[in-house]
Amino acid sequence: MKKITLSAIFCIFVSMISNAINWTNVVGCSTSGNDITKTASTDWGNGGASSSETIGNYQYAQTTIAETTNSRVFGLSNSDPDQSWSSVQFGIVIVGSSEGGPALWVVEGGSFIGGTSTPTNFGSFSTGDVLKVSVECGIVKYYKNGTLFYTSTNSPTLPLKVDVALYQQGATIQGVSIGNITLPSFTYGSDWVKYKCQGSGTNTYAVPNFSGSATYEIALGSYGYGYEGTTSINSSTAEVTWDTASFGIFTITANGCQGLL
């Protein structure tokens, strides 16, 4: 009987690096540092901006809610062709109280999650709440105060930039920041596959909840036993296959995004 310890690199937010936002393509708005306020008349399509800074994989952008009355969209896009909410590729619609809120919707490339007539309401918001849109393992995710509320099924074209659209005159998006997501090592458990090595023939073990792809290394474990036999790794499905000529305690290290959370 052989035990295998699986150590995986997985996506988890562990640190934040805030930096100044340089607004570009500013229309119908005034900017002050990392804040933007609409000065044009109340309407969609005549007020918005984007950042000159870009966001890649394992990065995020976030904003802190400063007022709950007005409606605006905060998100990420690969380009910024106009100031319309419909061109924001991955956006949180912050529905103000003057428009039936407070409520949070998600819009992606002009399509509301849940449908145009009845967008999914992902909950309310209050002053001081932090909304975040991140790219993790090539997947866009949406958070409020650190809690995930929606995972996109659409693939982003990287890099992305902060993209905002504002509705009412006086609407604000404040405290915008960009940060990095780091990928620490995590030992999930040592008893997952201890019976997999028994019997004859080959044994295949698939990592649970795997998404994405990764490269692997198989190394001799701490017990000091020898290593022989053959192993193979399918990097797209995270299947580990070894034959029964192998023995000892081995460590499988996945260098990439596992999606184990």
C-alpha positions as CSV (number, residue, x, y, z in Angstrom):
1,M,0.0,0.0,0.0
2,K,1.3,3.4,-1.0
3,K,0.2,6.8,0.3
4,I,0.5,9.9,-1.9
5,T,0.6,13.4,-0.6
6,L,-0.8,15.9,-3.1
7,S,0.6,19.4,-2.9
8,A,-1.1,21.8,-5.3
9,I,-0.6,25.4,-6.3
10,F,-4.1,27.0,-6.2
11,C,-5.7,30.4,-6.6
12,I,-6.3,32.2,-3.4
13,F,-6.2,35.9,-2.5
14,V,-3.5,36.5,0.0
15,S,-2.3,40.1,-0.6
16,M,-3.3,43.4,-2.1
17,I,-1.1,45.9,-4.0
18,S,-2.9,49.2,-4.5
19,N,-1.7,51.7,-7.0
20,A,-2.7,55.0,-8.6
21,I,-5.2,54.7,-11.4
22,N,-4.5,56.8,-14.5
23,W,-7.9,57.4,-16.1
24,T,-8.1,57.5,-19.9
25,N,-10.9,58.0,-22.5
26,V,-12.7,60.1,-19.9
27,V,-16.0,61.4,-21.2
28,G,-18.6,63.4,-19.2
29,C,-16.8,62.9,-15.9
30,S,-14.2,64.5,-13.6
31,T,-11.5,62.4,-12.0
32,S,-9.5,62.9,-8.8
33,G,-6.9,60.3,-8.1
34,N,-8.6,56.9,-8.0
35,D,-12.1,58.4,-8.0
36,I,-14.4,59.4,-10.9
37,T,-17.6,61.4,-10.8
38,K,-20.1,62.0,-13.5
39,T,-20.6,65.6,-14.6
40,A,-22.8,65.0,-17.7
41,S,-26.6,64.9,-17.7
42,T,-28.3,61.8,-16.4
43,D,-28.3,59.1,-19.2
44,W,-26.4,56.0,-20.2
45,G,-23.7,56.3,-22.8
46,N,-22.5,59.8,-22.1
47,G,-20.2,59.3,-19.0
48,G,-17.4,56.8,-18.4
49,A,-13.7,56.1,-18.5
50,S,-11.1,53.3,-18.4
51,S,-7.7,52.8,-16.9
52,S,-4.4,53.0,-18.7
53,E,-3.2,50.2,-16.4
54,T,-4.0,46.7,-17.5
55,I,-4.9,43.5,-15.6
56,G,-3.7,40.0,-16.4
57,N,-4.1,36.6,-14.9
58,Y,-4.0,36.4,-11.1
59,Q,-4.9,40.1,-10.8
60,Y,-8.0,42.1,-9.8
61,A,-9.6,45.5,-9.7
62,Q,-11.9,46.7,-6.9
63,T,-13.9,49.8,-5.8
64,T,-15.3,50.9,-2.4
65,I,-19.0,52.0,-2.4
66,A,-19.2,55.7,-1.4
67,E,-22.9,56.3,-2.1
68,T,-26.0,54.1,-2.7
69,T,-28.3,56.5,-4.6
70,N,-26.9,56.4,-8.1
71,S,-26.4,53.7,-10.7
72,R,-23.1,52.8,-12.4
73,V,-21.2,49.9,-13.8
74,F,-17.7,48.9,-12.6
75,G,-15.8,46.2,-14.3
76,L,-13.1,45.0,-16.7
77,S,-12.8,45.1,-20.5
78,N,-10.2,44.3,-23.1
79,S,-11.1,47.6,-24.9
80,D,-13.1,50.7,-24.3
81,P,-14.9,51.7,-27.5
82,D,-17.5,53.9,-25.8
83,Q,-19.1,55.0,-22.5
84,S,-22.0,52.5,-22.6
85,W,-22.7,49.9,-20.0
86,S,-23.2,47.4,-22.8
87,S,-19.5,47.5,-23.8
88,V,-18.2,46.6,-20.4
89,Q,-17.2,43.0,-20.9
90,F,-17.2,41.9,-17.2
91,G,-19.2,44.3,-15.1
92,I,-20.9,44.7,-11.8
93,V,-24.1,46.8,-12.2
94,I,-24.4,48.9,-9.1
95,V,-28.1,49.7,-9.1
96,G,-28.8,52.7,-6.9
97,S,-31.8,53.3,-4.7
98,S,-33.2,55.9,-7.3
99,E,-33.5,53.0,-9.8
100,G,-35.0,50.4,-7.5
101,G,-31.9,49.3,-5.7
102,P,-29.7,48.9,-3.9
103,A,-28.9,45.8,-5.9
104,L,-26.0,44.2,-7.6
105,W,-26.3,42.7,-11.1
106,V,-23.7,41.3,-13.5
107,V,-23.5,42.3,-17.1
108,E,-21.1,40.7,-19.6
109,G,-20.8,42.2,-23.1
110,G,-24.3,43.7,-23.1
111,S,-26.0,40.6,-21.6
112,F,-27.3,40.5,-18.1
113,I,-26.8,37.4,-16.1
114,G,-30.3,36.0,-15.6
115,G,-31.8,37.8,-18.6
116,T,-32.6,41.4,-19.7
117,S,-36.1,41.5,-18.2
118,T,-35.2,39.9,-14.8
119,P,-31.5,40.2,-14.2
120,T,-30.2,38.0,-11.3
121,N,-30.0,40.1,-8.1
122,F,-26.8,39.1,-6.3
123,G,-27.7,41.1,-3.2
124,S,-27.8,44.6,-1.8
125,F,-24.9,46.9,-1.0
126,S,-24.1,49.6,1.5
127,T,-21.6,52.4,1.9
128,G,-18.2,51.0,2.6
129,D,-18.7,47.7,0.8
130,V,-15.8,46.6,-1.5
131,L,-16.7,45.2,-4.9
132,K,-14.0,43.2,-6.8
133,V,-13.7,41.7,-10.2
134,S,-10.7,39.3,-10.5
135,V,-9.1,37.0,-13.0
136,E,-8.1,33.7,-11.4
137,C,-6.8,30.8,-13.5
138,G,-8.1,32.6,-16.6
139,I,-11.6,32.8,-15.0
140,V,-13.3,36.0,-14.1
141,K,-14.9,36.1,-10.7
142,Y,-17.0,38.7,-8.8
143,Y,-16.8,39.4,-5.1
144,K,-18.4,41.6,-2.4
145,N,-16.4,42.1,0.7
146,G,-14.2,39.1,-0.1
147,T,-17.1,36.8,-0.7
148,L,-17.5,35.2,-4.1
149,F,-21.0,35.8,-5.6
150,Y,-20.6,34.9,-9.3
151,T,-18.1,33.0,-11.5
152,S,-18.2,33.9,-15.2
153,T,-18.6,31.2,-17.9
154,N,-17.1,33.5,-20.5
155,S,-13.4,33.5,-21.2
156,P,-11.6,36.9,-21.0
157,T,-9.2,38.2,-23.7
158,L,-6.2,39.4,-21.7
159,P,-5.0,41.9,-20.8
160,L,-8.1,43.7,-19.4
161,K,-8.4,47.3,-18.0
162,V,-10.8,48.9,-15.5
163,D,-13.9,50.0,-17.4
164,V,-16.7,52.1,-15.9
165,A,-20.0,53.6,-17.1
166,L,-22.1,56.0,-15.0
167,Y,-25.8,56.9,-15.3
168,Q,-26.9,59.8,-13.0
169,Q,-25.2,63.1,-12.9
170,G,-23.2,63.0,-9.6
171,A,-22.8,59.2,-9.7
172,T,-19.4,58.2,-8.3
173,I,-17.0,55.3,-8.4
174,Q,-14.4,55.7,-5.7
175,G,-11.3,54.1,-4.2
176,V,-10.5,52.1,-7.4
177,S,-7.4,49.9,-7.0
178,I,-5.6,47.1,-8.8
179,G,-3.9,44.2,-7.0
180,N,-2.2,40.9,-7.4
181,I,-3.3,37.4,-6.4
182,T,-0.5,35.1,-5.3
183,L,-0.4,31.3,-5.6
184,P,0.8,29.7,-2.4
185,S,1.5,26.0,-1.9
186,F,-1.1,24.0,-0.1
187,T,-0.9,20.4,1.2
188,Y,-4.4,19.0,0.8
189,G,-4.0,15.7,2.5
190,S,-2.0,12.5,2.7
191,D,-4.6,9.8,2.6
192,W,-6.5,10.6,-0.6
193,V,-5.2,7.7,-2.6
194,K,-3.6,5.2,-0.2
195,Y,-5.6,2.3,-1.6
196,K,-5.1,3.2,-5.3
197,C,-1.7,1.5,-5.4
198,Q,-3.0,-2.0,-4.5
199,G,-3.7,-4.6,-7.0
200,S,-2.3,-5.3,-10.4
201,G,-2.2,-3.3,-13.6
202,T,-2.2,0.4,-13.7
203,N,-3.8,2.9,-11.3
204,T,-5.3,6.2,-12.3
205,Y,-6.0,9.1,-9.9
206,A,-7.8,12.3,-11.0
207,V,-7.5,15.4,-8.9
208,P,-11.0,16.4,-7.6
209,N,-12.4,19.7,-8.8
210,F,-9.6,20.3,-11.2
211,S,-9.9,23.1,-13.8
212,G,-7.3,24.5,-16.2
213,S,-4.1,22.7,-16.9
214,A,-0.8,22.1,-15.0
215,T,2.6,20.5,-15.2
216,Y,3.6,18.0,-12.5
217,E,6.6,16.5,-10.9
218,I,6.7,13.2,-8.9
219,A,9.4,13.0,-6.3
220,L,10.5,10.6,-3.7
221,G,8.7,11.1,-0.3
222,S,10.2,11.6,3.1
223,Y,10.2,7.9,4.1
224,G,13.3,7.3,2.0
225,Y,11.9,4.3,0.0
226,G,13.2,3.5,-3.4
227,Y,11.3,4.5,-6.6
228,E,10.8,2.4,-9.6
229,G,8.1,1.7,-12.2
230,T,6.5,4.2,-14.5
231,T,4.2,7.2,-14.1
232,S,2.4,9.5,-16.4
233,I,0.6,12.8,-16.0
234,N,-2.3,14.1,-18.1
235,S,-1.9,17.9,-17.6
236,S,-5.3,18.8,-19.0
237,T,-7.4,16.5,-16.7
238,A,-4.9,16.2,-13.8
239,E,-4.9,12.4,-14.0
240,V,-2.0,10.7,-12.4
241,T,-1.3,7.2,-13.6
242,W,1.3,4.8,-12.1
243,D,1.9,1.1,-12.2
244,T,2.2,-1.3,-9.3
245,A,6.0,-1.6,-9.8
246,S,6.2,1.8,-8.1
247,F,6.5,1.8,-4.4
248,G,7.2,4.2,-1.5
249,I,5.6,7.4,-0.5
250,F,5.6,10.0,-3.3
251,T,4.8,13.7,-3.5
252,I,2.9,15.0,-6.5
253,T,3.5,18.7,-6.9
254,A,1.2,20.6,-9.3
255,N,2.8,23.8,-10.6
256,G,-0.2,25.7,-12.0
257,C,-3.8,26.5,-11.1
258,Q,-5.7,23.6,-9.5
259,G,-9.0,25.2,-8.6
260,L,-9.2,23.1,-5.4
261,L,-11.2,25.7,-3.4
